[in-house]
Structure formats: C-alpha cells, structure tokens
Amino acid sequence: MMPAPKASIGYAFATGCALTAAAWSAPKVTQSEAKTASPAIVLASNGAPHIQFATTNYDFGKVVVGQVVKHQFFFTNTGTAVLLIKDVVSTCGCTGSGLWSRSVEPGKTGVVPLEFFTGKFNGDVAKPITVTCNDANQPMVTLEIKGNVWRPIEVNPEAAMFSGYFEGTNTLRVLQIVNKQTQPLILSEPQSNQRSIAFELSTNRLGREYGLTVKLVPPFGTGHIFGQITMKTSAPEMPLLTVPIYAMAQPAVMALPPQIELPGGPVTNKLTRTVSFRNNASSPLELRDPAINAPGVELQLHELQKGQFYSVLLFFPPGFEIVPGQKLELTVKSNHPLFPVLRVPIVKPGLPNQAAAS
C-alpha cells in the first residue's frame, strides 16, 4: 500500500518536465496563514525590505507518476520598506512567470505557489527554485521541492528511439515492461498511431514482465517520425500506458553541405569549395569519378575514412561564373545499388536547391 502523500495533490497526467510558478492563481494570505508563515515578526529598523520564508524546503513524500503536486511557500517582509519579488525560476528551465506575490508591504506576508508535474520523473527527485527580490542582504533565496515519484509500471528504456539509415536490425527496438505492483498486471493489445510503427507484445513472466518489440515499417524516406504505442492496463494508478516512439531517418549517403554556393559575379581569384559524403548504411561505400558539367574546374576526391567518409575538393578558376539558366552540378559515382550517382547542385546565393542521389 502506497503511503498517503503529504500535501494537497491534484491528479492529472502530464508529459513534460514541469515545475511551474503560478500556473494557478496565488491565493490571498489570511491572517492565520500569515502567523503560520512567521510566528514572530520583528521589523528591521534600517529602512530596507527583508524577506523571511517560513520554510525553504517542502517534501511531498511519495506520489504516483502523473500526479500534480501543489505547494505554497509563505514569506514575510520583516523590513521597513516595500519588498518586491522580481522573479521565480527553476534550474530545470520549467518554471514559468506566474502570479506569486510581487509587492509586499512591511510586516505583511506573501506567497509563492508552485506546481510540480511528475509525468517524466521516476524515483527520488529534488528541484531547486530561485526567488529574486530587492532585499539587498538576501537578493536570491533558494527553495526546494522534493519527494519520490513512483511508477507502478516501468518501461525500460522509456521510449524507442531510432536514428540513421534504416535497414536490418536498425529498424528494431526491444523494451521491457516491468510490473512494480504486488498484484498481477494485465495489458491489452497495443495500439500504434502511425502506419510506419509496428509492434509485438510478448510475455516474459505472466503478470510481472513483458517484452515490447517495436519495428519501423518501410518505406522510410528521410525526416522525422514521431508516434506512440498505447496499452490499457489493469493498474488503477496507471490505466493507460503510453510508449513514445522517435525516429530520425537519414539517407544512405549524405552530402554536406547539400549544395555548393558561388559568388554572384565572376570569381576574382582561384576559389576552393569542399563537399563531404558520409555513409550511413552498414555496407562500405565506394566513390569514384567526380565530375562537373562545366570546363576549367579541378576536382580532387579523397577517402578520409575507409568506406565511410569522403571529401571532394573543387577548384574554380579566376573568371568562372554560372551562366544564366545553366544547371550546374557535381556528380560522383557510387557503389550503392539504390544511389549509383550522387548529385550536388552548384548555385548562386539566393537560389535554393537540394542535393540529390539517383
């Protein structure tokens, strides 16, 4: 049985790192709360503001992943001038501007309300929050919210990630689904929201551990594939299990840069340009016979890493210029069966184009 949380906790599923100052309105501080915040208020006599927090730490105990932890940090202005709260920021970059108490009169109490979204955390977590104010002796105060985020179901790794040229085993990822509860876990048939993402669910230990095989389905093309696989579960705290899928497909051979740019007018001095070719496929790459459909340009092909990385140097003579209407390109022959000729356009500035393989 999971222990009861130590604070007011709103239940909601979240997907991002989130510690938000005032995603909800800062409440008015009552007289009783003000006394709780600072039971003995002694005003300073130096004509300046002074910030005094009732506590700078909050432990929310143990909560189920997906819950939203809410807490209010109370403070008192024990100085004799108006206290101004300039900013409230989390070091994880997920604190937004909010409705904390921004101006507090001497002897009065203010509040910094926070929300912590637990959606992407697992285990012990501690998040510092920096409060910036006009207290010359204490211009920055660090608060901390901490606790334990418990996942009744763990997925290892948390997401299936693919990158590169997709072929063979590079299109497969295997994830383990582990039940952390005492009661057996039952999963429904998985569902994919992308045609290019296939799956297979297997049982390693009935009710305790499952295997999820994720496979990318061709044709892949290039670019990004984002999707997810979802399963209904028998766990009351996590009725829906979502597994993110990220894939970045690259071509078998990549030209860098994808096009060569020349000056707008004639070349005044000998001009050098370099194009690199990177092999993303598993088979070794062989390049040969670099060529350009224009006279007077010298070409040099270099193999920098055997079967993997090449460069082509292009030397343009003085006076060289792209003729209006001319389609100029560098071509290199390849041993890849799908890309026998690599093409890199040569353009003037402002004329967009892309490298191509044919």
C-alpha positions in Angstrom: 0.0 0.0 0.0 1.5 3.3 -1.0 1.7 5.9 1.8 -0.6 8.9 1.6 1.0 12.0 0.1 2.0 14.8 2.5 0.4 17.6 0.6 -2.6 18.8 -1.4 -2.1 16.9 -4.7 -4.2 17.3 -7.8 -4.4 14.3 -10.2 -3.6 14.8 -13.8 -1.4 13.1 -16.4 1.5 15.2 -17.7 4.1 14.6 -20.3 6.8 17.2 -19.7 9.3 18.4 -17.1 7.3 20.8 -15.2 7.7 23.0 -12.1 5.5 26.0 -12.7 5.3 29.1 -10.6 1.6 30.1 -10.6 0.1 28.0 -13.2 -2.8 28.7 -10.8 -3.6 32.0 -9.1 -1.7 33.0 -6.0 -4.3 32.9 -3.1 -4.8 35.7 -0.7 -2.9 35.2 2.5 -5.2 35.0 5.5 -4.2 36.4 8.9 -3.8 32.8 10.3 -1.6 31.9 7.5 0.5 35.0 8.0 1.0 34.0 11.6 2.0 30.4 10.5 4.4 31.9 7.9 6.2 33.9 10.6 5.1 33.5 14.1 7.3 36.2 15.5 7.6 39.2 13.1 10.3 41.6 14.2 10.6 44.6 11.8 14.1 45.7 10.9 15.0 49.3 11.5 17.3 50.0 8.6 14.7 51.4 6.2 15.0 48.4 3.8 13.0 45.3 2.8 13.8 41.9 4.2 12.5 38.6 3.0 11.9 35.8 5.5 10.4 32.4 4.5 8.6 30.2 7.0 10.4 27.3 5.3 12.5 26.9 2.2 12.0 23.1 1.8 9.0 21.0 1.0 8.9 17.2 0.9 5.8 15.9 -0.9 6.5 12.3 0.1 5.7 9.5 -2.3 3.3 10.1 -5.3 2.2 8.1 -8.3 3.7 9.4 -11.6 1.4 11.7 -13.5 0.1 13.5 -10.4 0.5 17.2 -9.9 2.0 18.3 -6.6 0.9 21.8 -5.4 2.5 23.7 -2.6 2.7 27.3 -1.3 5.8 28.8 0.1 4.9 31.6 2.5 7.2 34.5 3.3 7.1 37.7 5.4 8.6 41.2 4.7 10.3 41.8 8.1 11.9 45.0 6.7 10.6 48.6 6.8 10.3 49.2 3.0 8.2 47.5 0.3 9.5 44.1 -0.7 9.5 43.4 -4.4 9.7 39.8 -5.8 11.3 40.2 -9.2 11.3 36.6 -10.5 10.8 32.9 -9.6 12.9 30.5 -11.7 13.6 26.7 -11.6 17.0 25.5 -12.6 15.5 22.8 -14.8 14.1 25.5 -17.1 10.4 24.7 -16.5 9.3 27.5 -14.2 7.1 30.0 -16.0 6.2 33.5 -14.9 3.3 33.5 -12.6 1.0 35.1 -10.1 3.2 35.0 -7.0 3.0 37.9 -4.5 5.1 40.6 -6.3 4.8 43.6 -3.8 4.6 43.1 -0.1 4.3 45.9 2.5 6.4 45.8 5.7 5.0 43.3 8.2 2.8 41.7 5.6 3.0 38.1 4.2 3.2 36.9 0.6 3.2 33.5 -1.1 5.0 31.7 -3.9 2.6 29.0 -5.2 4.2 26.1 -7.2 3.0 23.2 -9.3 5.3 20.2 -10.0 4.2 17.9 -12.8 5.6 14.4 -12.2 4.9 13.0 -15.7 8.5 12.3 -16.8 10.2 11.5 -13.4 11.0 8.3 -11.7 12.4 7.7 -8.2 13.8 10.4 -5.9 13.6 13.9 -7.3 14.7 17.3 -5.9 14.1 20.6 -7.7 15.6 24.0 -6.6 13.7 27.2 -7.2 15.3 30.6 -7.1 13.4 33.6 -5.8 14.9 37.0 -6.8 13.9 40.1 -4.8 15.1 43.6 -3.8 16.4 42.5 -0.3 20.0 43.9 -0.6 21.2 41.4 2.1 19.4 38.4 0.5 18.7 39.2 -3.2 18.3 35.5 -4.0 16.6 32.8 -2.0 16.7 29.1 -3.0 13.6 27.0 -2.3 13.5 23.2 -2.8 10.7 20.8 -3.5 11.5 17.1 -3.3 10.0 13.7 -3.0 9.7 10.3 -4.6 7.8 9.6 -7.9 6.6 6.1 -8.0 5.8 4.2 -11.3 3.5 1.2 -10.8 4.6 0.1 -14.3 8.2 0.8 -15.6 9.2 0.7 -19.3 12.9 0.2 -20.0 14.0 2.2 -21.9 11.2 4.7 -21.5 11.0 5.3 -25.3 12.0 3.6 -28.6 14.5 5.8 -30.4 15.8 5.3 -33.9 18.4 7.3 -35.8 20.3 6.8 -39.1 19.7 4.9 -42.3 17.1 2.3 -41.5 18.0 -1.2 -42.6 18.2 -4.7 -41.0 18.3 -4.7 -37.2 18.5 -0.9 -37.2 14.7 -1.0 -37.5 14.1 -2.9 -34.3 14.0 -1.9 -30.6 13.1 -4.1 -27.7 11.7 -2.6 -24.5 10.9 -4.3 -21.2 7.6 -3.6 -19.3 8.0 -4.4 -15.6 5.2 -4.5 -13.1 6.2 -2.9 -9.8 2.9 -3.6 -8.0 2.1 -6.6 -5.9 -1.0 -7.6 -7.9 -0.5 -9.1 -11.4 -0.5 -6.8 -14.4 -2.8 -7.4 -17.4 -2.2 -5.5 -20.6 -4.5 -5.0 -23.6 -3.4 -5.5 -27.2 -1.1 -2.5 -28.1 -2.3 0.2 -30.5 0.0 2.3 -32.8 -1.0 5.7 -34.1 1.5 5.5 -37.0 1.4 3.2 -40.0 5.2 3.1 -40.1 5.4 1.8 -36.5 4.7 -1.9 -35.9 4.9 -3.8 -32.6 4.8 -7.2 -30.9 3.9 -7.8 -27.3 5.4 -10.9 -25.6 5.1 -12.4 -22.1 8.4 -13.0 -20.2 6.7 -13.6 -16.8 3.0 -13.7 -16.7 1.6 -10.7 -14.7 5.1 -9.5 -13.9 7.2 -8.7 -17.0 6.5 -8.3 -20.7 8.6 -7.5 -23.8 7.6 -4.9 -26.4 9.3 -5.2 -29.8 9.0 -2.0 -31.9 9.7 -2.2 -35.6 9.8 0.5 -38.3 7.9 -0.4 -41.4 9.3 0.7 -44.9 9.2 2.9 -46.9 11.1 5.2 -44.6 12.1 8.2 -46.7 14.0 10.8 -44.7 13.0 13.1 -41.9 11.4 12.6 -38.5 8.8 10.1 -37.4 7.0 10.7 -34.1 4.4 8.3 -32.7 3.4 6.3 -29.8 2.1 2.8 -28.8 -0.6 2.7 -26.1 -1.9 -0.2 -24.0 -4.7 -0.3 -21.4 -3.6 -1.8 -18.1 -5.1 -3.3 -15.0 -3.3 -0.9 -12.8 -5.7 1.6 -11.2 -3.0 4.3 -10.8 -1.9 3.9 -14.5 -4.9 2.8 -16.6 -3.2 3.7 -19.8 0.5 3.0 -20.7 2.0 5.2 -23.4 5.4 4.4 -25.0 6.8 7.3 -27.2 8.5 6.4 -30.5 11.1 8.8 -32.0 12.8 8.1 -35.3 15.1 10.3 -37.4 15.6 8.7 -40.8 18.7 9.7 -42.8 19.7 8.9 -46.4 22.1 6.1 -47.1 24.6 8.7 -48.3 24.6 12.3 -47.1 26.2 15.2 -48.8 27.4 18.1 -46.6 26.7 20.8 -47.5 23.7 19.8 -49.6 24.6 22.4 -52.2 27.6 24.5 -53.2 27.2 28.3 -53.4 29.3 30.5 -55.5 29.6 34.4 -55.5 27.0 36.3 -57.5 29.6 37.6 -60.0 32.7 36.1 -61.7 35.3 34.5 -59.4 38.2 37.0 -59.0 40.8 34.6 -57.6 41.1 30.8 -57.5 38.1 29.6 -55.4 38.0 26.4 -53.4 34.9 24.6 -52.2 34.6 21.3 -50.3 31.8 18.7 -50.2 31.8 15.8 -47.8 30.0 12.5 -48.3 29.1 10.4 -45.2 28.0 6.8 -45.4 25.0 6.0 -43.1 24.5 2.4 -44.4 26.1 -0.7 -43.0 27.8 -1.7 -46.2 31.1 0.1 -47.1 30.7 3.0 -49.5 32.9 3.4 -52.6 33.0 6.6 -54.5 34.7 7.3 -57.9 34.8 9.6 -60.9 33.8 13.0 -59.6 32.7 15.3 -62.4 31.2 18.7 -63.0 29.3 19.9 -66.2 31.5 23.0 -66.7 35.0 23.4 -68.1 38.1 24.5 -66.2 37.1 23.2 -62.7 39.6 21.0 -61.0 38.3 18.1 -58.8 40.0 16.0 -56.1 38.4 13.0 -54.4 39.8 11.9 -51.0 38.8 8.9 -48.9 39.1 10.2 -45.3 37.7 7.1 -43.5 37.7 3.9 -45.5 34.2 3.0 -46.7 32.6 5.7 -44.5 33.7 9.3 -45.2 34.9 11.1 -48.4 35.5 14.7 -49.4 35.7 16.3 -52.8 37.7 19.5 -53.4 36.5 21.8 -56.1 38.9 24.5 -57.5 37.2 27.2 -59.6 39.5 29.2 -61.8 39.5 33.1 -61.9 36.7 34.4 -64.0 34.4 31.4 -63.5 30.7 32.3 -63.4 27.5 30.4 -63.6 25.8 31.2 -66.9 22.2 32.3 -66.5 19.9 29.3 -67.0 22.7 26.8 -66.6 22.0 23.9 -64.3 25.4 23.2 -62.8 26.1 20.2 -60.5 28.8 18.0 -59.1 28.3 14.3 -59.7 30.1 11.3 -58.0 29.6 7.7 -58.9 28.7 5.3 -56.0 28.6 1.6 -55.4 25.3 1.8 -53.5 22.7 -0.1 -55.6 20.0 2.5 -54.8 22.1 5.6 -55.3 24.5 4.9 -58.2 25.1 8.7 -58.8 25.3 11.4 -56.1 24.4 14.9 -57.2 25.2 18.2 -55.5 23.8 21.4 -57.1 26.1 24.4 -57.6 24.2 27.7 -57.3 24.4 31.4 -56.8 23.3 32.9 -53.4 19.5 33.1 -53.0 18.7 30.1 -55.3 17.5 27.3 -53.0 18.2 23.7 -54.1 18.9 20.3 -52.6 21.5 17.6 -53.1 20.1 14.5 -54.7 21.0 10.9 -55.4 20.0 9.0 -58.4 
